Amino acid sequence: MNLKTRKTAVAALVSAALLCSPLSALAQESQDSEKKEAKDVELILVTGSFVRRSENFESPSPLAVVDSVAIDAIGAKNIADITQTLTINTGAENNPDAFTQNATAGTSNINLRGLGVASTLILLNNKRQVVNAQPTNEGLNFVDTSSLVPMIAIDRMEVVKDGASALYGSDAVAGVVNFITKRNYDGVMVSADYQDGAHGNNKEYILQGLWGASGDNGNVMAAISYTNRSPLFLSDRRLSRPEDDTSSLGNPASYFLNIPGMGALPIIDPYGCEEYGGSPNLLAPSGTIPGLDIGFCGFDFGKFYSYVADESRVNTYVSANYEFENDITWTAEFGMARNRAQRGGAPSFPILTSPIVPDYHPQNPFGQPVAFFGRAEGNGFEGDPANTESDTFRFSTNLQGVTDSGFWEISYTRAVNDFVFSVPDVLNTEFQLALYGLGGSNCDPVAGTPGEGNCEFYNPFATSYTSSPNSDYVVDSFTGKQVIDSKADLEVIEAFTSFDVFEVGGGYAALALGVQYRENQLSQDYDELSNQDSFTFVIGNPDIDGSQDVWAAFGELALPLTDDLDVQVALRYEDYGGNIGSTVDPKLAVSYRANDTLSFRGSISTSFRAPTVFLAQGGATSLQQILDPVQGAVAFVAVRTSGNEELKPEESTAYNLGVSFEPFRDLSLELDYWNFAFEDLIIQENAQAVLNADPTDPDRIVRAGDPLTGPLLQINNTYVNASELETSGLDFVASYKLETEAGSFTPSLNATYITKYDLKDPQAGNIDGAGRRNFNNIGVSSPELRMNLGLAWQHDIHAANLFVRYISSYDDDQNCSDGTANLTGCADGFYEIDSHVTVDAQYNIDLGALFETSQSYVLSLGGINLFDEDPPQLFTNSGFDSKVHDPRGRQIYARLAIEF
């Protein structure tokens, strides 16, 4: 049965469940007093349902809850610290280096099941959040969890681990993560954190405050946090080999010289290479051409880049609620985040336009025009960083009322993200003019004379280090800054109601009905030079301005068929209009309690994710490391991606089967099997796969010199609907609480084992991606096993936590087992990335109780990766897998929290 057939079958099953229910009971008489007495217990809204449930309700969908106590126990300073420890999260981008997050430094995201950073719906108090206006390298706009809410205001995080589009709509294909803030807080709390890393000058300071006041009918709460993080550079902790971060384009540079009978060959600068910090890479024995060396003068750019960006963040949150006498409650929330980040960068990017050094250039030793293959500034120069500025504003308000048999809610949410990314680069035309001797801002290229008056030559040769240095005047004339000013705007109006409809064996069935309208807008305003494709490396891009309007209607039926059997049926209709069209997505979930110790759950649902404004109309240039099969070498090239208006929506089916077992008091065991099957998955074509498919295609592959055999400069790709992705696995959770005279001990285990991560890639073909880095295809790094083993202890005023975190080994399809690059396949298999074990620990003492003060003073001391384990080595830029491991090493922290 194919995916569309399965989706139709699930829709028919859920529709039948809704339609066959005796909805005529809506017209029944008001419920009697016996029913009202049965509902004296307080009801809450659980993530994954629009029907209020009792606090001890067992969700038929797999639900993980991380409360504020658990958040403090892991020493989390930000939301990324939480999600990085979740075994169900894989492939998130939380290490802001230029190689995985070119233009999104200072952001963080979530990637449930490795299905993409845009495939998990992020909610704050059950409401949608605006996406980051600047997309990832793959063209995905995600919710930036760094801009969400101050950590001190978070009460808990709830994760629905199966598909939830039937309830929440598009973007919930992998699940939902709902951050819920504290409610009705009364008091004052302040906290101060200091964290110091074992390498470089990587430190972090966090100051937070929380205030709340309650009256007879309402509450006001405000929170603020300030974070300052100093950078960690590759030079502080070099995990990579020199060759992993060496570019063939450097300064000193190489030049393509026409050799009679041999064609255009790269020649290393005859004035010098190694003596000025370069790394000669000879392509022929020295002396093949008398007096000249064929090859490249390599440049080590790695030391300029940062594992951790230089960041500062300010995050504020204010909420208020007021209960009127007629059982109507008004709630309003306002949030603002101001994030600034600066990541390291090389002195200048490679120049990919093959500019010509004329034969009359005073430093040209070749006696003929030659093509320059290098960069304007290299060895001996300071790094030139890139900067991001992100400002997020959010307002949400709602009215909620209580009825005799349920409740209703009307809400409005508006959120905006303004994101500015800026990076310096060389201007194409101006650099060529400078090589012609017509450089300088005051030089008239039409009337000027090369090298005279206001017109100067730029000297690209190694003599610039000695006898003929370049002036700031000429360098400044061809140096520009690309600025991308992006804005994402979200507006949501939603109304729903939930009420009891009829009585079944286990109580009263409840029905929720709702409608939603939302508008997503995205614009990207590139600077004028970028609009003209004026840069030699980042090139440029046209501006983007588009929007999507979505109408939705949804329903959910909660059926307690017996005291032990609960059924949830949900159905959602969404209409995007235009080429995208509409969809109907159902969900059926069942929970059965066999006895007091054993219960079962199962769910099946379909999902729909529409192509975003950026994927259909946008475009960007990213910098990626590529293996060139023609040159037989690694190249760091520009990958230019254009939008595709012909994209179709993604569709998927997900199912989950789970069991909970409590054989005796305080021992809890849970096991879930999950499966996600995708069709028409929207992905950015893999640049490596495009190159491998036809490395001499002149329409998609741009090379220096000879268009068929020259060094690789640029790859042109787009977004496509990949054929298929299916992933499945097991989640296991266990905990046991043991009471002793020495205190309570609670060992715990959380583990996720990926049994399948099968990909059908349009270029790479059928891939078994489980236990693989998936560098050469559309997938993400997928270690098969992630596991957290914990032990918590508490006694009187003391508490401690210990965590052992394990990530299994997996194969690196970028490199062969002998450490050589995978150019045409690996006869002996791929290089194995080692398994990784780290240990975290924390100790807490209640100083307020110790000194019998009226205020609460809690001191926490802890360490992350206590034994300073290096992340497993990877033969790639920066030397590790930034989507799996943390490069920072040991982090020691202290926190003092005071509550009045």
Secondary structure, DSSP 8 states (H G I E B T S, - for coil): --HHHHHHHHHHHHHHHHHTS-GGGGGS----HHHHHHT-S-EEE-TT-SSEEETT---SS-EEEEEHHHHHHTT-SSHHHHHTT-TTB-S---S--TTT-SS-TT-----BTTS-TTSEEEEETTEE----SS--TTS-----GGGS--GGGEEEEEEE-S--HHHH-TT-SSEEEEEEE--S--EEEEEEEEEEESSTT-EEEEEEEEEEEE-SSEEEEEEEEEEEE--EETTTS--S-GGGGEES-BSS-EEEEEETTTEEEEEE-TT-SGGGT-EEEESS-TTSBTTB-BEEEEEE-GGGSEEE-EEEEEEEEEEEEEE-TTSEEEEEEEEEEEEEEEE---SS-B--S--EE-TT-TT--SSS-EEEEBBSS-TTS----EEEEEEEEEEEEEEEEEETTEEEEEEEEEEEEEEEEEEEEEBHHHHHHHHTT-BSTT--TTT--TTSTT-B----SGGGGTTS---HHHHHHTEEEEEEEEEEEEEEEEEEEEEEEEEETTEEEEEEEEEEEEEEEEEEEE-HHHHTT-BSSS-----EEEEEEEEEEEEEEEEE-SSSEEEEEEEEEEE--TTT-EEEEEEEEEEEE-SSSEEEEEEEEEEEE---HHHHH-EEEEEEEEEETTTTEEEEEEEEEE--TT---EEEEEEEEEEEE-SSTTEEEEEEEEEEEEEEEEEE--HHHHHHH-TT-TTTEEESSSTTTS-EEEEEEEEEEEEEEEEEEEEEEEEE-EEETTEEEEEEEEEEEEEEEEEEETTTEEEE-TTB--TTSS---B-SEEEEEEEEEEETTEEEEEEEEEE--EEEEEEETTS-B-SS--TT-EEEE--EEEEEEEEEEEHHHHTT-SSEEEEEEEEESTT-------SSGGGS-TTT--SS--EEEEEEEEE-
